[in-house]
């Protein structure tokens, strides 16, 4: 266990969650705000994802229920270096993503896996990504 009792498993190996940085895209941030989902709830959900409590859609894409099961989030994290909330939708509007959307999210996961620290810094500076769950 680490601070807060949170554990993180990657490929069956216990990891420190601080080794895995969590972010939300600018578009996701707008949707989350509208849905009333704050960063604390996102961090709690991210800890659950890292414990395997999410639907693995393959290729670095996960679906996680949020907001008392009213909303669904799509998280991309190929290689589990960066975990990024990429999309949010209401369960009443759509139960899951279709195959074409999944293909796009898998490509996005691959792109984020290749991001260098310098590129990540630029994404943060331009607010294309917002870091959450940092300590």
FIKOLZA-1660 file (N, C-alpha, C; in steps of 0.1 Angstrom, whole numbers, plus 5000, padded with zeros to 4 digits):
% residues 135
   i   px   py   pz ch aa at
   1 5008 4988 5000  A  X  N
   1 5000 5000 5000  A  X CA
   1 5009 5012 5000  A  X  C
   2 5004 5022 4993  A  X  N
   2 5011 5035 4993  A  X CA
   2 5001 5045 4999  A  X  C
   3 5005 5058 5000  A  X  N
   3 4996 5068 5006  A  X CA
   3 4982 5067 5001  A  X  C
   4 4973 5068 5011  A  X  N
   4 4959 5067 5008  A  X CA
   4 4954 5053 5006  A  X  C
   5 4962 5043 5007  A  X  N
   5 4958 5029 5005  A  X CA
   5 4957 5026 4991  A  X  C
   6 4962 5034 4982  A  X  N
   6 4961 5031 4967  A  X CA
   6 4972 5022 4962  A  X  C
   7 4968 5012 4955  A  X  N
   7 4978 5003 4948  A  X CA
   7 4976 5004 4933  A  X  C
   8 4986 5002 4926  A  X  N
   8 4985 5002 4911  A  X CA
   8 4992 4990 4906  A  X  C
   9 4985 4983 4897  A  X  N
   9 4991 4971 4891  A  X CA
   9 4993 4974 4876  A  X  C
  10 5005 4972 4871  A  X  N
  10 5008 4972 4857  A  X CA
  10 5014 4959 4853  A  X  C
  11 5008 4952 4844  A  X  N
  11 5013 4939 4840  A  X CA
  11 5016 4930 4852  A  X  C
  12 5006 4931 4862  A  X  N
  12 5007 4922 4873  A  X CA
  12 5017 4926 4884  A  X  C
  13 5024 4938 4882  A  X  N
  13 5034 4942 4891  A  X CA
  13 5029 4954 4899  A  X  C
  14 5030 4954 4912  A  X  N
  14 5026 4965 4920  A  X CA
  14 5035 4977 4917  A  X  C
  15 5028 4988 4914  A  X  N
  15 5036 5001 4910  A  X CA
  15 5031 5012 4920  A  X  C
  16 5039 5022 4921  A  X  N
  16 5035 5034 4928  A  X CA
  16 5027 5042 4919  A  X  C
  17 5015 5046 4923  A  X  N
  17 5007 5054 4913  A  X CA
  17 5013 5067 4909  A  X  C
  18 5022 5073 4918  A  X  N
  18 5028 5085 4914  A  X CA
  18 5038 5083 4902  A  X  C
  19 5041 5071 4899  A  X  N
  19 5049 5068 4887  A  X CA
  19 5041 5070 4874  A  X  C
  20 5028 5070 4875  A  X  N
  20 5018 5071 4864  A  X CA
  20 5011 5084 4865  A  X  C
  21 5014 5093 4856  A  X  N
  21 5008 5106 4857  A  X CA
  21 4994 5106 4850  A  X  C
  22 4984 5113 4856  A  X  N
  22 4971 5113 4851  A  X CA
  22 4967 5127 4846  A  X  C
  23 4960 5128 4835  A  X  N
  23 4957 5140 4828  A  X CA
  23 4943 5140 4823  A  X  C
  24 4937 5151 4819  A  X  N
  24 4925 5152 4812  A  X CA
  24 4927 5161 4800  A  X  C
  25 4920 5158 4789  A  X  N
  25 4921 5167 4778  A  X CA
  25 4913 5180 4781  A  X  C
  26 4916 5190 4773  A  X  N
  26 4908 5203 4775  A  X CA
  26 4893 5200 4772  A  X  C
  27 4890 5192 4762  A  X  N
  27 4876 5189 4759  A  X CA
  27 4870 5181 4770  A  X  C
  28 4877 5171 4775  A  X  N
  28 4872 5163 4787  A  X CA
  28 4869 5172 4799  A  X  C
  29 4878 5181 4801  A  X  N
  29 4876 5190 4813  A  X CA
  29 4863 5198 4812  A  X  C
  30 4860 5203 4800  A  X  N
  30 4847 5210 4798  A  X CA
  30 4835 5201 4801  A  X  C
  31 4836 5189 4795  A  X  N
  31 4825 5179 4797  A  X CA
  31 4823 5175 4812  A  X  C
  32 4835 5173 4818  A  X  N
  32 4834 5169 4833  A  X CA
  32 4828 5180 4841  A  X  C
  33 4832 5193 4838  A  X  N
  33 4827 5204 4846  A  X CA
  33 4812 5205 4844  A  X  C
  34 4807 5203 4832  A  X  N
  34 4793 5204 4829  A  X CA
  34 4785 5192 4836  A  X  C
  35 4792 5181 4837  A  X  N
  35 4786 5169 4844  A  X CA
  35 4787 5169 4859  A  X  C
  36 4795 5179 4864  A  X  N
  36 4797 5181 4878  A  X CA
  36 4806 5171 4884  A  X  C
  37 4816 5167 4876  A  X  N
  37 4826 5157 4880  A  X CA
  37 4839 5165 4883  A  X  C
  38 4844 5165 4896  A  X  N
  38 4856 5173 4899  A  X CA
  38 4868 5164 4898  A  X  C
  39 4880 5170 4900  A  X  N
  39 4893 5163 4899  A  X CA
  39 4894 5152 4910  A  X  C
  40 4888 5155 4922  A  X  N
  40 4889 5145 4932  A  X CA
  40 4882 5132 4928  A  X  C
  41 4871 5133 4922  A  X  N
  41 4863 5121 4917  A  X CA
  41 4871 5114 4906  A  X  C
  42 4877 5122 4897  A  X  N
  42 4885 5117 4886  A  X CA
  42 4897 5109 4892  A  X  C
  43 4904 5115 4902  A  X  N
  43 4916 5108 4908  A  X CA
  43 4912 5095 4915  A  X  C
  44 4901 5095 4922  A  X  N
  44 4896 5083 4928  A  X CA
  44 4893 5072 4917  A  X  C
  45 4886 5076 4907  A  X  N
  45 4883 5067 4896  A  X CA
  45 4896 5062 4889  A  X  C
  46 4906 5071 4888  A  X  N
  46 4918 5067 4881  A  X CA
  46 4925 5056 4890  A  X  C
  47 4925 5058 4903  A  X  N
  47 4931 5048 4912  A  X CA
  47 4924 5034 4910  A  X  C
  48 4911 5035 4908  A  X  N
  48 4903 5022 4905  A  X CA
  48 4907 5016 4892  A  X  C
  49 4909 5025 4882  A  X  N
  49 4913 5020 4869  A  X CA
  49 4927 5013 4870  A  X  C
  50 4936 5019 4877  A  X  N
  50 4949 5013 4879  A  X CA
  50 4949 5000 4887  A  X  C
  51 4938 4998 4894  A  X  N
  51 4937 4985 4901  A  X CA
  51 4929 4975 4893  A  X  C
  52 4926 4978 4881  A  X  N
  52 4919 4969 4872  A  X CA
  52 4904 4970 4872  A  X  C
  53 4898 4980 4879  A  X  N
  53 4884 4982 4880  A  X CA
  53 4878 4991 4869  A  X  C
  54 4880 4987 4857  A  X  N
  54 4875 4994 4845  A  X CA
  54 4874 4984 4834  A  X  C
  55 4867 4987 4824  A  X  N
  55 4866 4978 4812  A  X CA
  55 4878 4981 4803  A  X  C
  56 4886 4971 4801  A  X  N
  56 4897 4972 4792  A  X CA
  56 4892 4969 4778  A  X  C
  57 4893 4979 4769  A  X  N
  57 4888 4978 4755  A  X CA
  57 4899 4974 4746  A  X  C
  58 4911 4972 4751  A  X  N
  58 4923 4968 4743  A  X CA
  58 4930 4980 4736  A  X  C
  59 4942 4978 4733  A  X  N
  59 4950 4988 4726  A  X CA
  59 4953 5000 4734  A  X  C
  60 4952 4999 4748  A  X  N
  60 4955 5011 4756  A  X CA
  60 4943 5020 4759  A  X  C
  61 4931 5014 4757  A  X  N
  61 4919 5021 4759  A  X CA
  61 4910 5015 4770  A  X  C
  62 4905 5023 4779  A  X  N
  62 4897 5018 4790  A  X CA
  62 4884 5026 4791  A  X  C
  63 4873 5019 4795  A  X  N
  63 4861 5026 4798  A  X CA
  63 4858 5025 4813  A  X  C
  64 4856 5037 4819  A  X  N
  64 4853 5037 4834  A  X CA
  64 4840 5045 4836  A  X  C
  65 4832 5039 4845  A  X  N
  65 4820 5045 4849  A  X CA
  65 4823 5056 4859  A  X  C
  66 4816 5067 4858  A  X  N
  66 4817 5079 4867  A  X CA
  66 4804 5084 4872  A  X  C
  67 4804 5092 4882  A  X  N
  67 4792 5100 4886  A  X CA
  67 4781 5091 4889  A  X  C
  68 4783 5082 4899  A  X  N
  68 4773 5072 4903  A  X CA
  68 4767 5064 4891  A  X  C
  69 4775 5061 4882  A  X  N
  69 4772 5052 4870  A  X CA
  69 4763 5060 4860  A  X  C
  70 4763 5073 4861  A  X  N
  70 4755 5081 4851  A  X CA
  70 4763 5084 4838  A  X  C
  71 4776 5085 4840  A  X  N
  71 4785 5088 4829  A  X CA
  71 4796 5078 4826  A  X  C
  72 4801 5078 4814  A  X  N
  72 4812 5069 4810  A  X CA
  72 4824 5078 4805  A  X  C
  73 4835 5074 4810  A  X  N
  73 4847 5081 4805  A  X CA
  73 4856 5071 4797  A  X  C
  74 4863 5076 4787  A  X  N
  74 4872 5069 4779  A  X CA
  74 4886 5074 4783  A  X  C
  75 4895 5064 4787  A  X  N
  75 4908 5067 4792  A  X CA
  75 4918 5060 4782  A  X  C
  76 4928 5068 4778  A  X  N
  76 4939 5062 4770  A  X CA
  76 4952 5061 4778  A  X  C
  77 4959 5050 4776  A  X  N
  77 4971 5049 4784  A  X CA
  77 4979 5037 4779  A  X  C
  78 4984 5038 4767  A  X  N
  78 4993 5028 4761  A  X CA
  78 5006 5028 4769  A  X  C
  79 5010 5016 4774  A  X  N
  79 5022 5016 4782  A  X CA
  79 5021 5021 4796  A  X  C
  80 5009 5026 4799  A  X  N
  80 5006 5030 4813  A  X CA
  80 5015 5041 4818  A  X  C
  81 5022 5048 4810  A  X  N
  81 5030 5059 4814  A  X CA
  81 5022 5071 4817  A  X  C
  82 5013 5075 4808  A  X  N
  82 5004 5086 4809  A  X CA
  82 4990 5080 4808  A  X  C
  83 4982 5084 4818  A  X  N
  83 4968 5080 4818  A  X CA
  83 4960 5093 4815  A  X  C
  84 4952 5093 4804  A  X  N
  84 4946 5105 4800  A  X CA
  84 4931 5103 4798  A  X  C
  85 4923 5110 4805  A  X  N
  85 4909 5111 4803  A  X CA
  85 4906 5118 4789  A  X  C
  86 4901 5110 4780  A  X  N
  86 4900 5116 4766  A  X CA
  86 4885 5119 4762  A  X  C
  87 4876 5112 4768  A  X  N
  87 4862 5114 4763  A  X CA
  87 4852 5111 4775  A  X  C
  88 4841 5118 4775  A  X  N
  88 4831 5116 4785  A  X CA
  88 4817 5117 4778  A  X  C
  89 4808 5107 4782  A  X  N
  89 4795 5107 4776  A  X CA
  89 4785 5102 4787  A  X  C
  90 4773 5106 4786  A  X  N
  90 4762 5102 4795  A  X CA
  90 4757 5088 4791  A  X  C
  91 4755 5079 4801  A  X  N
  91 4750 5066 4798  A  X CA
  91 4737 5066 4790  A  X  C
  92 4729 5076 4794  A  X  N
  92 4716 5077 4787  A  X CA
  92 4717 5081 4772  A  X  C
  93 4728 5087 4768  A  X  N
  93 4730 5091 4754  A  X CA
  93 4737 5080 4746  A  X  C
  94 4746 5072 4753  A  X  N
  94 4754 5062 4745  A  X CA
  94 4759 5052 4756  A  X  C
  95 4758 5039 4753  A  X  N
  95 4763 5029 4763  A  X CA
  95 4778 5027 4761  A  X  C
  96 4782 5027 4749  A  X  N
  96 4797 5025 4746  A  X CA
  96 4801 5032 4733  A  X  C
  97 4813 5030 4730  A  X  N
  97 4818 5036 4717  A  X CA
  97 4817 5025 4706  A  X  C
  98 4816 5030 4694  A  X  N
  98 4816 5020 4683  A  X CA
  98 4830 5017 4678  A  X  C
  99 4831 5007 4669  A  X  N
  99 4844 5003 4665  A  X CA
  99 4853 5013 4658  A  X  C
 100 4847 5023 4651  A  X  N
 100 4854 5034 4645  A  X CA
 100 4860 5043 4655  A  X  C
 101 4852 5046 4666  A  X  N
 101 4857 5054 4676  A  X CA
 101 4868 5047 4684  A  X  C
 102 4866 5034 4687  A  X  N
 102 4876 5027 4694  A  X CA
 102 4890 5027 4686  A  X  C
 103 4889 5026 4673  A  X  N
 103 4901 5026 4665  A  X CA
 103 4908 5040 4666  A  X  C
 104 4901 5051 4667  A  X  N
 104 4907 5064 4669  A  X CA
 104 4913 5065 4682  A  X  C
 105 4906 5060 4693  A  X  N
 105 4912 5061 4706  A  X CA
 105 4924 5052 4707  A  X  C
 106 4925 5041 4701  A  X  N
 106 4937 5032 4701  A  X CA
 106 4949 5040 4694  A  X  C
 107 4946 5047 4684  A  X  N
 107 4957 5055 4677  A  X CA
 107 4961 5066 4687  A  X  C
 108 4952 5072 4693  A  X  N
 108 4955 5083 4703  A  X CA
 108 4964 5077 4714  A  X  C
 109 4960 5065 4719  A  X  N
 109 4968 5059 4730  A  X CA
 109 4982 5057 4725  A  X  C
 110 4984 5052 4713  A  X  N
 110 4998 5051 4707  A  X CA
 110 5005 5064 4706  A  X  C
 111 4998 5074 4702  A  X  N
 111 5005 5087 4701  A  X CA
 111 5009 5092 4714  A  X  C
 112 5001 5091 4724  A  X  N
 112 5004 5096 4738  A  X CA
 112 5016 5087 4743  A  X  C
 113 5017 5075 4740  A  X  N
 113 5028 5066 4745  A  X CA
 113 5041 5071 4739  A  X  C
 114 5041 5078 4728  A  X  N
 114 5053 5082 4722  A  X CA
 114 5057 5097 4726  A  X  C
 115 5049 5103 4734  A  X  N
 115 5051 5117 4738  A  X CA
 115 5064 5118 4747  A  X  C
 116 5072 5127 4743  A  X  N
 116 5084 5129 4752  A  X CA
 116 5081 5139 4763  A  X  C
 117 5090 5140 4773  A  X  N
 117 5087 5149 4784  A  X CA
 117 5086 5163 4779  A  X  C
 118 5094 5167 4769  A  X  N
 118 5094 5181 4763  A  X CA
 118 5081 5183 4757  A  X  C
 119 5076 5174 4749  A  X  N
 119 5063 5175 4742  A  X CA
 119 5052 5176 4753  A  X  C
 120 5053 5168 4763  A  X  N
 120 5043 5168 4774  A  X CA
 120 5042 5182 4780  A  X  C
 121 5054 5188 4782  A  X  N
 121 5055 5201 4788  A  X CA
 121 5048 5211 4779  A  X  C
 122 5049 5210 4766  A  X  N
 122 5043 5219 4757  A  X CA
 122 5027 5217 4757  A  X  C
 123 5023 5205 4758  A  X  N
 123 5009 5202 4759  A  X CA
 123 5003 5208 4772  A  X  C
 124 5010 5208 4783  A  X  N
 124 5006 5214 4795  A  X CA
 124 5006 5229 4795  A  X  C
 125 5016 5235 4788  A  X  N
 125 5017 5249 4787  A  X CA
 125 5006 5255 4779  A  X  C
 126 5002 5248 4768  A  X  N
 126 4991 5253 4760  A  X CA
 126 4977 5249 4765  A  X  C
 127 4977 5241 4776  A  X  N
 127 4965 5237 4783  A  X CA
 127 4957 5227 4775  A  X  C
 128 4964 5221 4765  A  X  N
 128 4958 5210 4758  A  X CA
 128 4955 5198 4767  A  X  C
 129 4964 5196 4777  A  X  N
 129 4962 5187 4787  A  X CA
 129 4963 5194 4801  A  X  C
 130 4956 5189 4811  A  X  N
 130 4956 5194 4824  A  X CA
 130 4960 5182 4833  A  X  C
 131 4970 5184 4841  A  X  N
 131 4974 5173 4850  A  X CA
 131 4965 5173 4862  A  X  C
 132 4961 5161 4866  A  X  N
 132 4953 5158 4878  A  X CA
 132 4960 5147 4886  A  X  C
 133 4957 5145 4898  A  X  N
 133 4962 5135 4907  A  X CA
 133 4977 5136 4909  A  X  C
 134 4983 5148 4908  A  X  N
 134 4997 5149 4911  A  X CA
 134 4999 5152 4925  A  X  C
 135 5011 5148 4930  A  X  N
 135 5014 5150 4944  A  X CA
 135 5027 5157 4946  A  X  C
% end
